[in-house]
């Protein structure tokens, strides 16, 4: 079992959540942080080890607007 913590652009959260639901991830927590020049959301979820690659792929493709540093994914063992 893994815990995934991702920081992504707030404007892309709903697309990421929709894609995660399609691969069977339904226990997702979203925390939004608004600053004057940025909108960042933190997603936290737990998933089986065999779904980590799919989750990471979704976050890295759907959760980005094309900038190199607009997302961060951290994966922890549970």
mmCIF file of the N, C-alpha and C atoms, coordinates in Angstrom:
data_MODEL
# 
_entry.id   MODEL 
# 
loop_
_atom_site.group_PDB 
_atom_site.id 
_atom_site.type_symbol 
_atom_site.label_atom_id 
_atom_site.label_alt_id 
_atom_site.label_comp_id 
_atom_site.label_asym_id 
_atom_site.label_entity_id 
_atom_site.label_seq_id 
_atom_site.pdbx_PDB_ins_code 
_atom_site.Cartn_x 
_atom_site.Cartn_y 
_atom_site.Cartn_z 
_atom_site.occupancy 
_atom_site.B_iso_or_equiv 
_atom_site.pdbx_formal_charge 
_atom_site.auth_seq_id 
_atom_site.auth_comp_id 
_atom_site.auth_asym_id 
_atom_site.auth_atom_id 
_atom_site.pdbx_PDB_model_num 
ATOM 1   N N  . UNK A 1 1  ? 0.859   -1.170 0.000   1.00 0.00 ? 1  UNK A N  1 
ATOM 2   C CA . UNK A 1 1  ? 0.000   0.000  0.000   1.00 0.00 ? 1  UNK A CA 1 
ATOM 3   C C  . UNK A 1 1  ? 0.904   1.231  0.000   1.00 0.00 ? 1  UNK A C  1 
ATOM 4   N N  . UNK A 1 2  ? 0.514   2.243  -0.751  1.00 0.00 ? 2  UNK A N  1 
ATOM 5   C CA . UNK A 1 2  ? 1.285   3.476  -0.880  1.00 0.00 ? 2  UNK A CA 1 
ATOM 6   C C  . UNK A 1 2  ? 0.408   4.683  -0.573  1.00 0.00 ? 2  UNK A C  1 
ATOM 7   N N  . UNK A 1 3  ? 1.052   5.733  -0.091  1.00 0.00 ? 3  UNK A N  1 
ATOM 8   C CA . UNK A 1 3  ? 0.403   7.025  0.073   1.00 0.00 ? 3  UNK A CA 1 
ATOM 9   C C  . UNK A 1 3  ? 1.025   7.956  -0.958  1.00 0.00 ? 3  UNK A C  1 
ATOM 10  N N  . UNK A 1 4  ? 0.180   8.629  -1.725  1.00 0.00 ? 4  UNK A N  1 
ATOM 11  C CA . UNK A 1 4  ? 0.647   9.558  -2.744  1.00 0.00 ? 4  UNK A CA 1 
ATOM 12  C C  . UNK A 1 4  ? 0.206   10.956 -2.343  1.00 0.00 ? 4  UNK A C  1 
ATOM 13  N N  . UNK A 1 5  ? 1.163   11.868 -2.320  1.00 0.00 ? 5  UNK A N  1 
ATOM 14  C CA . UNK A 1 5  ? 0.892   13.281 -2.057  1.00 0.00 ? 5  UNK A CA 1 
ATOM 15  C C  . UNK A 1 5  ? 1.350   14.038 -3.292  1.00 0.00 ? 5  UNK A C  1 
ATOM 16  N N  . UNK A 1 6  ? 0.455   14.819 -3.865  1.00 0.00 ? 6  UNK A N  1 
ATOM 17  C CA . UNK A 1 6  ? 0.784   15.559 -5.082  1.00 0.00 ? 6  UNK A CA 1 
ATOM 18  C C  . UNK A 1 6  ? 0.373   17.017 -4.941  1.00 0.00 ? 6  UNK A C  1 
ATOM 19  N N  . UNK A 1 7  ? 1.200   17.877 -5.460  1.00 0.00 ? 7  UNK A N  1 
ATOM 20  C CA . UNK A 1 7  ? 0.910   19.309 -5.498  1.00 0.00 ? 7  UNK A CA 1 
ATOM 21  C C  . UNK A 1 7  ? 0.738   19.687 -6.960  1.00 0.00 ? 7  UNK A C  1 
ATOM 22  N N  . UNK A 1 8  ? -0.444  20.193 -7.294  1.00 0.00 ? 8  UNK A N  1 
ATOM 23  C CA . UNK A 1 8  ? -0.742  20.526 -8.687  1.00 0.00 ? 8  UNK A CA 1 
ATOM 24  C C  . UNK A 1 8  ? -1.459  21.864 -8.763  1.00 0.00 ? 8  UNK A C  1 
ATOM 25  N N  . UNK A 1 9  ? -1.600  22.351 -9.975  1.00 0.00 ? 9  UNK A N  1 
ATOM 26  C CA . UNK A 1 9  ? -2.326  23.585 -10.223 1.00 0.00 ? 9  UNK A CA 1 
ATOM 27  C C  . UNK A 1 9  ? -3.800  23.386 -9.881  1.00 0.00 ? 9  UNK A C  1 
ATOM 28  N N  . UNK A 1 10 ? -4.337  24.297 -9.086  1.00 0.00 ? 10 UNK A N  1 
ATOM 29  C CA . UNK A 1 10 ? -5.735  24.196 -8.635  1.00 0.00 ? 10 UNK A CA 1 
ATOM 30  C C  . UNK A 1 10 ? -6.713  24.117 -9.796  1.00 0.00 ? 10 UNK A C  1 
ATOM 31  N N  . UNK A 1 11 ? -6.419  24.776 -10.889 1.00 0.00 ? 11 UNK A N  1 
ATOM 32  C CA . UNK A 1 11 ? -7.330  24.776 -12.032 1.00 0.00 ? 11 UNK A CA 1 
ATOM 33  C C  . UNK A 1 11 ? -7.454  23.405 -12.685 1.00 0.00 ? 11 UNK A C  1 
ATOM 34  N N  . UNK A 1 12 ? -6.543  22.488 -12.398 1.00 0.00 ? 12 UNK A N  1 
ATOM 35  C CA . UNK A 1 12 ? -6.552  21.171 -13.026 1.00 0.00 ? 12 UNK A CA 1 
ATOM 36  C C  . UNK A 1 12 ? -7.024  20.049 -12.096 1.00 0.00 ? 12 UNK A C  1 
ATOM 37  N N  . UNK A 1 13 ? -7.384  20.404 -10.878 1.00 0.00 ? 13 UNK A N  1 
ATOM 38  C CA . UNK A 1 13 ? -7.753  19.398 -9.881  1.00 0.00 ? 13 UNK A CA 1 
ATOM 39  C C  . UNK A 1 13 ? -8.917  18.525 -10.343 1.00 0.00 ? 13 UNK A C  1 
ATOM 40  N N  . UNK A 1 14 ? -9.975  19.124 -10.842 1.00 0.00 ? 14 UNK A N  1 
ATOM 41  C CA . UNK A 1 14 ? -11.154 18.318 -11.194 1.00 0.00 ? 14 UNK A CA 1 
ATOM 42  C C  . UNK A 1 14 ? -10.849 17.306 -12.295 1.00 0.00 ? 14 UNK A C  1 
ATOM 43  N N  . UNK A 1 15 ? -9.971  17.643 -13.234 1.00 0.00 ? 15 UNK A N  1 
ATOM 44  C CA . UNK A 1 15 ? -9.605  16.680 -14.283 1.00 0.00 ? 15 UNK A CA 1 
ATOM 45  C C  . UNK A 1 15 ? -8.805  15.527 -13.700 1.00 0.00 ? 15 UNK A C  1 
ATOM 46  N N  . UNK A 1 16 ? -7.886  15.833 -12.785 1.00 0.00 ? 16 UNK A N  1 
ATOM 47  C CA . UNK A 1 16 ? -7.082  14.781 -12.153 1.00 0.00 ? 16 UNK A CA 1 
ATOM 48  C C  . UNK A 1 16 ? -7.975  13.851 -11.337 1.00 0.00 ? 16 UNK A C  1 
ATOM 49  N N  . UNK A 1 17 ? -8.880  14.414 -10.554 1.00 0.00 ? 17 UNK A N  1 
ATOM 50  C CA . UNK A 1 17 ? -9.784  13.604 -9.739  1.00 0.00 ? 17 UNK A CA 1 
ATOM 51  C C  . UNK A 1 17 ? -10.647 12.714 -10.635 1.00 0.00 ? 17 UNK A C  1 
ATOM 52  N N  . UNK A 1 18 ? -11.170 13.249 -11.723 1.00 0.00 ? 18 UNK A N  1 
ATOM 53  C CA . UNK A 1 18 ? -11.976 12.446 -12.653 1.00 0.00 ? 18 UNK A CA 1 
ATOM 54  C C  . UNK A 1 18 ? -11.177 11.260 -13.195 1.00 0.00 ? 18 UNK A C  1 
ATOM 55  N N  . UNK A 1 19 ? -9.936  11.500 -13.588 1.00 0.00 ? 19 UNK A N  1 
ATOM 56  C CA . UNK A 1 19 ? -9.094  10.419 -14.121 1.00 0.00 ? 19 UNK A CA 1 
ATOM 57  C C  . UNK A 1 19 ? -8.757  9.387  -13.046 1.00 0.00 ? 19 UNK A C  1 
ATOM 58  N N  . UNK A 1 20 ? -8.484  9.847  -11.830 1.00 0.00 ? 20 UNK A N  1 
ATOM 59  C CA . UNK A 1 20 ? -8.191  8.916  -10.742 1.00 0.00 ? 20 UNK A CA 1 
ATOM 60  C C  . UNK A 1 20 ? -9.394  8.038  -10.427 1.00 0.00 ? 20 UNK A C  1 
ATOM 61  N N  . UNK A 1 21 ? -10.583 8.615  -10.466 1.00 0.00 ? 21 UNK A N  1 
ATOM 62  C CA . UNK A 1 21 ? -11.790 7.828  -10.234 1.00 0.00 ? 21 UNK A CA 1 
ATOM 63  C C  . UNK A 1 21 ? -11.951 6.736  -11.292 1.00 0.00 ? 21 UNK A C  1 
ATOM 64  N N  . UNK A 1 22 ? -11.549 7.048  -12.522 1.00 0.00 ? 22 UNK A N  1 
ATOM 65  C CA . UNK A 1 22 ? -11.684 6.079  -13.622 1.00 0.00 ? 22 UNK A CA 1 
ATOM 66  C C  . UNK A 1 22 ? -10.756 4.873  -13.455 1.00 0.00 ? 22 UNK A C  1 
ATOM 67  N N  . UNK A 1 23 ? -9.653  5.022  -12.697 1.00 0.00 ? 23 UNK A N  1 
ATOM 68  C CA . UNK A 1 23 ? -8.765  3.872  -12.462 1.00 0.00 ? 23 UNK A CA 1 
ATOM 69  C C  . UNK A 1 23 ? -9.008  3.230  -11.101 1.00 0.00 ? 23 UNK A C  1 
ATOM 70  N N  . UNK A 1 24 ? -10.088 3.645  -10.425 1.00 0.00 ? 24 UNK A N  1 
ATOM 71  C CA . UNK A 1 24 ? -10.486 2.991  -9.193  1.00 0.00 ? 24 UNK A CA 1 
ATOM 72  C C  . UNK A 1 24 ? -9.988  3.624  -7.907  1.00 0.00 ? 24 UNK A C  1 
ATOM 73  N N  . UNK A 1 25 ? -9.428  4.818  -7.987  1.00 0.00 ? 25 UNK A N  1 
ATOM 74  C CA . UNK A 1 25 ? -8.987  5.529  -6.788  1.00 0.00 ? 25 UNK A CA 1 
ATOM 75  C C  . UNK A 1 25 ? -10.133 6.445  -6.364  1.00 0.00 ? 25 UNK A C  1 
ATOM 76  N N  . UNK A 1 26 ? -10.748 6.142  -5.207  1.00 0.00 ? 26 UNK A N  1 
ATOM 77  C CA . UNK A 1 26 ? -11.906 6.934  -4.797  1.00 0.00 ? 26 UNK A CA 1 
ATOM 78  C C  . UNK A 1 26 ? -11.781 7.551  -3.410  1.00 0.00 ? 26 UNK A C  1 
ATOM 79  N N  . UNK A 1 27 ? -10.654 7.365  -2.759  1.00 0.00 ? 27 UNK A N  1 
ATOM 80  C CA . UNK A 1 27 ? -10.423 7.978  -1.451  1.00 0.00 ? 27 UNK A CA 1 
ATOM 81  C C  . UNK A 1 27 ? -9.370  9.073  -1.625  1.00 0.00 ? 27 UNK A C  1 
ATOM 82  N N  . UNK A 1 28 ? -9.804  10.256 -2.035  1.00 0.00 ? 28 UNK A N  1 
ATOM 83  C CA . UNK A 1 28 ? -8.912  11.358 -2.395  1.00 0.00 ? 28 UNK A CA 1 
ATOM 84  C C  . UNK A 1 28 ? -9.251  12.563 -1.520  1.00 0.00 ? 28 UNK A C  1 
ATOM 85  N N  . UNK A 1 29 ? -8.229  13.151 -0.931  1.00 0.00 ? 29 UNK A N  1 
ATOM 86  C CA . UNK A 1 29 ? -8.406  14.392 -0.168  1.00 0.00 ? 29 UNK A CA 1 
ATOM 87  C C  . UNK A 1 29 ? -7.724  15.515 -0.936  1.00 0.00 ? 29 UNK A C  1 
ATOM 88  N N  . UNK A 1 30 ? -8.399  16.662 -1.019  1.00 0.00 ? 30 UNK A N  1 
ATOM 89  C CA . UNK A 1 30 ? -7.848  17.819 -1.733  1.00 0.00 ? 30 UNK A CA 1 
ATOM 90  C C  . UNK A 1 30 ? -7.822  19.003 -0.786  1.00 0.00 ? 30 UNK A C  1 
ATOM 91  N N  . UNK A 1 31 ? -6.665  19.641 -0.720  1.00 0.00 ? 31 UNK A N  1 
ATOM 92  C CA . UNK A 1 31 ? -6.482  20.846 0.085   1.00 0.00 ? 31 UNK A CA 1 
ATOM 93  C C  . UNK A 1 31 ? -5.999  21.948 -0.843  1.00 0.00 ? 31 UNK A C  1 
ATOM 94  N N  . UNK A 1 32 ? -6.673  23.094 -0.830  1.00 0.00 ? 32 UNK A N  1 
ATOM 95  C CA . UNK A 1 32 ? -6.301  24.185 -1.734  1.00 0.00 ? 32 UNK A CA 1 
ATOM 96  C C  . UNK A 1 32 ? -5.581  25.292 -0.980  1.00 0.00 ? 32 UNK A C  1 
ATOM 97  N N  . UNK A 1 33 ? -4.525  25.790 -1.607  1.00 0.00 ? 33 UNK A N  1 
ATOM 98  C CA . UNK A 1 33 ? -3.728  26.873 -1.048  1.00 0.00 ? 33 UNK A CA 1 
ATOM 99  C C  . UNK A 1 33 ? -3.681  27.993 -2.078  1.00 0.00 ? 33 UNK A C  1 
ATOM 100 N N  . UNK A 1 34 ? -4.178  29.139 -1.719  1.00 0.00 ? 34 UNK A N  1 
ATOM 101 C CA . UNK A 1 34 ? -4.176  30.275 -2.643  1.00 0.00 ? 34 UNK A CA 1 
ATOM 102 C C  . UNK A 1 34 ? -3.167  31.301 -2.165  1.00 0.00 ? 34 UNK A C  1 
ATOM 103 N N  . UNK A 1 35 ? -2.302  31.711 -3.048  1.00 0.00 ? 35 UNK A N  1 
ATOM 104 C CA . UNK A 1 35 ? -1.340  32.773 -2.783  1.00 0.00 ? 35 UNK A CA 1 
ATOM 105 C C  . UNK A 1 35 ? -1.541  33.837 -3.860  1.00 0.00 ? 35 UNK A C  1 
ATOM 106 N N  . UNK A 1 36 ? -1.009  35.012 -3.676  1.00 0.00 ? 36 UNK A N  1 
ATOM 107 C CA . UNK A 1 36 ? -1.241  36.078 -4.663  1.00 0.00 ? 36 UNK A CA 1 
ATOM 108 C C  . UNK A 1 36 ? -0.888  35.709 -6.106  1.00 0.00 ? 36 UNK A C  1 
ATOM 109 N N  . UNK A 1 37 ? 0.183   34.964 -6.314  1.00 0.00 ? 37 UNK A N  1 
ATOM 110 C CA . UNK A 1 37 ? 0.599   34.664 -7.685  1.00 0.00 ? 37 UNK A CA 1 
ATOM 111 C C  . UNK A 1 37 ? 0.485   33.190 -8.056  1.00 0.00 ? 37 UNK A C  1 
ATOM 112 N N  . UNK A 1 38 ? -0.053  32.362 -7.181  1.00 0.00 ? 38 UNK A N  1 
ATOM 113 C CA . UNK A 1 38 ? -0.163  30.948 -7.518  1.00 0.00 ? 38 UNK A CA 1 
ATOM 114 C C  . UNK A 1 38 ? -1.387  30.333 -6.869  1.00 0.00 ? 38 UNK A C  1 
ATOM 115 N N  . UNK A 1 39 ? -1.855  29.287 -7.479  1.00 0.00 ? 39 UNK A N  1 
ATOM 116 C CA . UNK A 1 39 ? -2.948  28.498 -6.925  1.00 0.00 ? 39 UNK A CA 1 
ATOM 117 C C  . UNK A 1 39 ? -2.494  27.051 -6.933  1.00 0.00 ? 39 UNK A C  1 
ATOM 118 N N  . UNK A 1 40 ? -2.211  26.528 -5.769  1.00 0.00 ? 40 UNK A N  1 
ATOM 119 C CA . UNK A 1 40 ? -1.694  25.169 -5.645  1.00 0.00 ? 40 UNK A CA 1 
ATOM 120 C C  . UNK A 1 40 ? -2.660  24.349 -4.800  1.00 0.00 ? 40 UNK A C  1 
ATOM 121 N N  . UNK A 1 41 ? -2.904  23.148 -5.234  1.00 0.00 ? 41 UNK A N  1 
ATOM 122 C CA . UNK A 1 41 ? -3.716  22.215 -4.458  1.00 0.00 ? 41 UNK A CA 1 
ATOM 123 C C  . UNK A 1 41 ? -2.874  21.005 -4.108  1.00 0.00 ? 41 UNK A C  1 
ATOM 124 N N  . UNK A 1 42 ? -3.124  20.470 -2.926  1.00 0.00 ? 42 UNK A N  1 
ATOM 125 C CA . UNK A 1 42 ? -2.455  19.247 -2.491  1.00 0.00 ? 42 UNK A CA 1 
ATOM 126 C C  . UNK A 1 42 ? -3.480  18.128 -2.509  1.00 0.00 ? 42 UNK A C  1 
ATOM 127 N N  . UNK A 1 43 ? -3.162  17.059 -3.208  1.00 0.00 ? 43 UNK A N  1 
ATOM 128 C CA . UNK A 1 43 ? -3.987  15.860 -3.236  1.00 0.00 ? 43 UNK A CA 1 
ATOM 129 C C  . UNK A 1 43 ? -3.294  14.803 -2.401  1.00 0.00 ? 43 UNK A C  1 
ATOM 130 N N  . UNK A 1 44 ? -4.060  14.090 -1.612  1.00 0.00 ? 44 UNK A N  1 
ATOM 131 C CA . UNK A 1 44 ? -3.540  12.948 -0.867  1.00 0.00 ? 44 UNK A CA 1 
ATOM 132 C C  . UNK A 1 44 ? -4.442  11.765 -1.148  1.00 0.00 ? 44 UNK A C  1 
ATOM 133 N N  . UNK A 1 45 ? -3.824  10.627 -1.392  1.00 0.00 ? 45 UNK A N  1 
ATOM 134 C CA . UNK A 1 45 ? -4.601  9.421  -1.634  1.00 0.00 ? 45 UNK A CA 1 
ATOM 135 C C  . UNK A 1 45 ? -3.780  8.203  -1.246  1.00 0.00 ? 45 UNK A C  1 
ATOM 136 N N  . UNK A 1 46 ? -4.471  7.102  -1.040  1.00 0.00 ? 46 UNK A N  1 
ATOM 137 C CA . UNK A 1 46 ? -3.839  5.815  -0.777  1.00 0.00 ? 46 UNK A CA 1 
ATOM 138 C C  . UNK A 1 46 ? -4.225  4.886  -1.913  1.00 0.00 ? 46 UNK A C  1 
ATOM 139 N N  . UNK A 1 47 ? -3.263  4.070  -2.326  1.00 0.00 ? 47 UNK A N  1 
ATOM 140 C CA . UNK A 1 47 ? -3.559  3.122  -3.399  1.00 0.00 ? 47 UNK A CA 1 
ATOM 141 C C  . UNK A 1 47 ? -2.681  1.895  -3.254  1.00 0.00 ? 47 UNK A C  1 
ATOM 142 N N  . UNK A 1 48 ? -3.071  0.835  -3.921  1.00 0.00 ? 48 UNK A N  1 
ATOM 143 C CA . UNK A 1 48 ? -2.259  -0.374 -3.957  1.00 0.00 ? 48 UNK A CA 1 
ATOM 144 C C  . UNK A 1 48 ? -0.978  -0.091 -4.733  1.00 0.00 ? 48 UNK A C  1 
ATOM 145 N N  . UNK A 1 49 ? 0.047   -0.815 -4.417  1.00 0.00 ? 49 UNK A N  1 
ATOM 146 C CA . UNK A 1 49 ? 1.357   -0.612 -5.052  1.00 0.00 ? 49 UNK A CA 1 
ATOM 147 C C  . UNK A 1 49 ? 1.293   -0.768 -6.570  1.00 0.00 ? 49 UNK A C  1 
ATOM 148 N N  . UNK A 1 50 ? 0.409   -1.638 -7.056  1.00 0.00 ? 50 UNK A N  1 
ATOM 149 C CA . UNK A 1 50 ? 0.334   -1.860 -8.500  1.00 0.00 ? 50 UNK A CA 1 
ATOM 150 C C  . UNK A 1 50 ? -0.352  -0.714 -9.254  1.00 0.00 ? 50 UNK A C  1 
ATOM 151 N N  . UNK A 1 51 ? -0.966  0.226  -8.546  1.00 0.00 ? 51 UNK A N  1 
ATOM 152 C CA . UNK A 1 51 ? -1.611  1.367  -9.202  1.00 0.00 ? 51 UNK A CA 1 
ATOM 153 C C  . UNK A 1 51 ? -0.780  2.647  -9.144  1.00 0.00 ? 51 UNK A C  1 
ATOM 154 N N  . UNK A 1 52 ? 0.372   2.593  -8.476  1.00 0.00 ? 52 UNK A N  1 
ATOM 155 C CA . UNK A 1 52 ? 1.188   3.799  -8.299  1.00 0.00 ? 52 UNK A CA 1 
ATOM 156 C C  . UNK A 1 52 ? 1.639   4.376  -9.638  1.00 0.00 ? 52 UNK A C  1 
ATOM 157 N N  . UNK A 1 53 ? 2.057   3.525  -10.546 1.00 0.00 ? 53 UNK A N  1 
ATOM 158 C CA . UNK A 1 53 ? 2.519   4.003  -11.843 1.00 0.00 ? 53 UNK A CA 1 
ATOM 159 C C  . UNK A 1 53 ? 1.400   4.716  -12.607 1.00 0.00 ? 53 UNK A C  1 
ATOM 160 N N  . UNK A 1 54 ? 0.201   4.161  -12.588 1.00 0.00 ? 54 UNK A N  1 
ATOM 161 C CA . UNK A 1 54 ? -0.938  4.795  -13.256 1.00 0.00 ? 54 UNK A CA 1 
ATOM 162 C C  . UNK A 1 54 ? -1.293  6.127  -12.607 1.00 0.00 ? 54 UNK A C  1 
ATOM 163 N N  . UNK A 1 55 ? -1.284  6.162  -11.277 1.00 0.00 ? 55 UNK A N  1 
ATOM 164 C CA . UNK A 1 55 ? -1.594  7.397  -10.545 1.00 0.00 ? 55 UNK A CA 1 
ATOM 165 C C  . UNK A 1 55 ? -0.566  8.471  -10.864 1.00 0.00 ? 55 UNK A C  1 
ATOM 166 N N  . UNK A 1 56 ? 0.704   8.106  -10.828 1.00 0.00 ? 56 UNK A N  1 
ATOM 167 C CA . UNK A 1 56 ? 1.766   9.054  -11.138 1.00 0.00 ? 56 UNK A CA 1 
ATOM 168 C C  . UNK A 1 56 ? 1.637   9.566  -12.573 1.00 0.00 ? 56 UNK A C  1 
ATOM 169 N N  . UNK A 1 57 ? 1.316   8.696  -13.494 1.00 0.00 ? 57 UNK A N  1 
ATOM 170 C CA . UNK A 1 57 ? 1.135   9.101  -14.888 1.00 0.00 ? 57 UNK A CA 1 
ATOM 171 C C  . UNK A 1 57 ? -0.004  10.092 -15.060 1.00 0.00 ? 57 UNK A C  1 
ATOM 172 N N  . UNK A 1 58 ? -1.106  9.844  -14.377 1.00 0.00 ? 58 UNK A N  1 
ATOM 173 C CA . UNK A 1 58 ? -2.254  10.761 -14.444 1.00 0.00 ? 58 UNK A CA 1 
ATOM 174 C C  . UNK A 1 58 ? -1.874  12.126 -13.898 1.00 0.00 ? 58 UNK A C  1 
ATOM 175 N N  . UNK A 1 59 ? -1.233  12.150 -12.751 1.00 0.00 ? 59 UNK A N  1 
ATOM 176 C CA . UNK A 1 59 ? -0.863  13.416 -12.132 1.00 0.00 ? 59 UNK A CA 1 
ATOM 177 C C  . UNK A 1 59 ? 0.122   14.183 -13.012 1.00 0.00 ? 59 UNK A C  1 
ATOM 178 N N  . UNK A 1 60 ? 1.083   13.477 -13.581 1.00 0.00 ? 60 UNK A N  1 
ATOM 179 C CA . UNK A 1 60 ? 2.119   14.139 -14.380 1.00 0.00 ? 60 UNK A CA 1 
ATOM 180 C C  . UNK A 1 60 ? 1.642   14.585 -15.760 1.00 0.00 ? 60 UNK A C  1 
ATOM 181 N N  . UNK A 1 61 ? 0.569   13.999 -16.267 1.00 0.00 ? 61 UNK A N  1 
ATOM 182 C CA . UNK A 1 61 ? 0.070   14.428 -17.574 1.00 0.00 ? 61 UNK A CA 1 
ATOM 183 C C  . UNK A 1 61 ? -1.144  15.341 -17.467 1.00 0.00 ? 61 UNK A C  1 
ATOM 184 N N  . UNK A 1 62 ? -2.110  14.955 -16.657 1.00 0.00 ? 62 UNK A N  1 
ATOM 185 C CA . UNK A 1 62 ? -3.346  15.736 -16.539 1.00 0.00 ? 62 UNK A CA 1 
ATOM 186 C C  . UNK A 1 62 ? -3.173  16.907 -15.570 1.00 0.00 ? 62 UNK A C  1 
ATOM 187 N N  . UNK A 1 63 ? -2.325  16.759 -14.571 1.00 0.00 ? 63 UNK A N  1 
ATOM 188 C CA . UNK A 1 63 ? -2.171  17.774 -13.537 1.00 0.00 ? 63 UNK A CA 1 
ATOM 189 C C  . UNK A 1 63 ? -1.199  18.881 -13.874 1.00 0.00 ? 63 UNK A C  1 
ATOM 190 N N  . UNK A 1 64 ? -0.762  18.960 -15.114 1.00 0.00 ? 64 UNK A N  1 
ATOM 191 C CA . UNK A 1 64 ? 0.211   19.981 -15.491 1.00 0.00 ? 64 UNK A CA 1 
ATOM 192 C C  . UNK A 1 64 ? -0.328  20.856 -16.612 1.00 0.00 ? 64 UNK A C  1 
ATOM 193 N N  . UNK A 1 65 ? 0.152   22.091 -16.643 1.00 0.00 ? 65 UNK A N  1 
ATOM 194 C CA . UNK A 1 65 ? -0.201  22.975 -17.754 1.00 0.00 ? 65 UNK A CA 1 
ATOM 195 C C  . UNK A 1 65 ? 0.970   23.147 -18.702 1.00 0.00 ? 65 UNK A C  1 
ATOM 196 N N  . UNK A 1 66 ? 1.995   22.311 -18.555 1.00 0.00 ? 66 UNK A N  1 
ATOM 197 C CA . UNK A 1 66 ? 3.122   22.328 -19.472 1.00 0.00 ? 66 UNK A CA 1 
ATOM 198 C C  . UNK A 1 66 ? 4.411   22.875 -18.893 1.00 0.00 ? 66 UNK A C  1 
ATOM 199 N N  . UNK A 1 67 ? 4.342   23.569 -17.778 1.00 0.00 ? 67 UNK A N  1 
ATOM 200 C CA . UNK A 1 67 ? 5.561   24.065 -17.146 1.00 0.00 ? 67 UNK A CA 1 
ATOM 201 C C  . UNK A 1 67 ? 6.259   22.927 -16.419 1.00 0.00 ? 67 UNK A C  1 
ATOM 202 N N  . UNK A 1 68 ? 7.568   22.943 -16.448 1.00 0.00 ? 68 UNK A N  1 
ATOM 203 C CA . UNK A 1 68 ? 8.341   21.861 -15.841 1.00 0.00 ? 68 UNK A CA 1 
ATOM 204 C C  . UNK A 1 68 ? 8.083   21.744 -14.346 1.00 0.00 ? 68 UNK A C  1 
ATOM 205 N N  . UNK A 1 69 ? 7.951   22.847 -13.667 1.00 0.00 ? 69 UNK A N  1 
ATOM 206 C CA . UNK A 1 69 ? 7.865   22.814 -12.198 1.00 0.00 ? 69 UNK A CA 1 
ATOM 207 C C  . UNK A 1 69 ? 6.467   23.085 -11.651 1.00 0.00 ? 69 UNK A C  1 
ATOM 208 N N  . UNK A 1 70 ? 5.421   22.740 -12.386 1.00 0.00 ? 70 UNK A N  1 
ATOM 209 C CA . UNK A 1 70 ? 4.081   23.056 -11.879 1.00 0.00 ? 70 UNK A CA 1 
ATOM 210 C C  . UNK A 1 70 ? 3.400   21.889 -11.185 1.00 0.00 ? 70 UNK A C  1 
ATOM 211 N N  . UNK A 1 71 ? 4.138   20.802 -10.908 1.00 0.00 ? 71 UNK A N  1 
ATOM 212 C CA . UNK A 1 71 ? 3.588   19.731 -10.111 1.00 0.00 ? 71 UNK A CA 1 
ATOM 213 C C  . UNK A 1 71 ? 4.716   19.000 -9.393  1.00 0.00 ? 71 UNK A C  1 
ATOM 214 N N  . UNK A 1 72 ? 4.338   18.366 -8.293  1.00 0.00 ? 72 UNK A N  1 
ATOM 215 C CA . UNK A 1 72 ? 5.283   17.581 -7.505  1.00 0.00 ? 72 UNK A CA 1 
ATOM 216 C C  . UNK A 1 72 ? 4.532   16.374 -6.975  1.00 0.00 ? 72 UNK A C  1 
ATOM 217 N N  . UNK A 1 73 ? 5.138   15.197 -7.097  1.00 0.00 ? 73 UNK A N  1 
ATOM 218 C CA . UNK A 1 73 ? 4.513   13.968 -6.608  1.00 0.00 ? 73 UNK A CA 1 
ATOM 219 C C  . UNK A 1 73 ? 5.467   13.307 -5.623  1.00 0.00 ? 73 UNK A C  1 
ATOM 220 N N  . UNK A 1 74 ? 4.949   12.984 -4.448  1.00 0.00 ? 74 UNK A N  1 
ATOM 221 C CA . UNK A 1 74 ? 5.714   12.261 -3.432  1.00 0.00 ? 74 UNK A CA 1 
ATOM 222 C C  . UNK A 1 74 ? 4.989   10.959 -3.136  1.00 0.00 ? 74 UNK A C  1 
ATOM 223 N N  . UNK A 1 75 ? 5.746   9.868  -3.052  1.00 0.00 ? 75 UNK A N  1 
ATOM 224 C CA . UNK A 1 75 ? 5.152   8.550  -2.822  1.00 0.00 ? 75 UNK A CA 1 
ATOM 225 C C  . UNK A 1 75 ? 5.811   7.929  -1.591  1.00 0.00 ? 75 UNK A C  1 
ATOM 226 N N  . UNK A 1 76 ? 4.962   7.469  -0.661  1.00 0.00 ? 76 UNK A N  1 
ATOM 227 C CA . UNK A 1 76 ? 5.436   6.908  0.601   1.00 0.00 ? 76 UNK A CA 1 
ATOM 228 C C  . UNK A 1 76 ? 4.889   5.506  0.790   1.00 0.00 ? 76 UNK A C  1 
ATOM 229 N N  . UNK A 1 77 ? 5.673   4.657  1.442   1.00 0.00 ? 77 UNK A N  1 
ATOM 230 C CA . UNK A 1 77 ? 5.197   3.332  1.837   1.00 0.00 ? 77 UNK A CA 1 
ATOM 231 C C  . UNK A 1 77 ? 4.306   3.457  3.058   1.00 0.00 ? 77 UNK A C  1 
ATOM 232 N N  . UNK A 1 78 ? 3.272   2.644  3.132   1.00 0.00 ? 78 UNK A N  1 
ATOM 233 C CA . UNK A 1 78 ? 2.417   2.593  4.315   1.00 0.00 ? 78 UNK A CA 1 
ATOM 234 C C  . UNK A 1 78 ? 2.622   1.291  5.047   1.00 0.00 ? 78 UNK A C  1 
# 
